[in-house]
């Protein structure tokens, strides 16, 4: 599956929201359209809740320096050229 970065936005809280196109062709002229949104979050003592501040090294060791929240949305669609020719009728 190939991925293509569609859009990247810097949010007011200094996190970067990324939109990816993971669409792929299916049977015939149909496509599985997949949009994935990712939000990388740095793991550091400053970003941890206060009750975990004293265990920051342990938490960072378990999670790594960054975690990524990701969510996907799927749908099936006609190929754009075919879709446009159907709409003109």
Protein Blocks (a to p, Z undefined) as FASTA:
>chain_A
ZZddfbdcddfkopacddddfbdcdehjbdcddddddddddddfklpcfklmmmmmmmmm
mnopbdcdddddddddddfklmmmmmmZZ
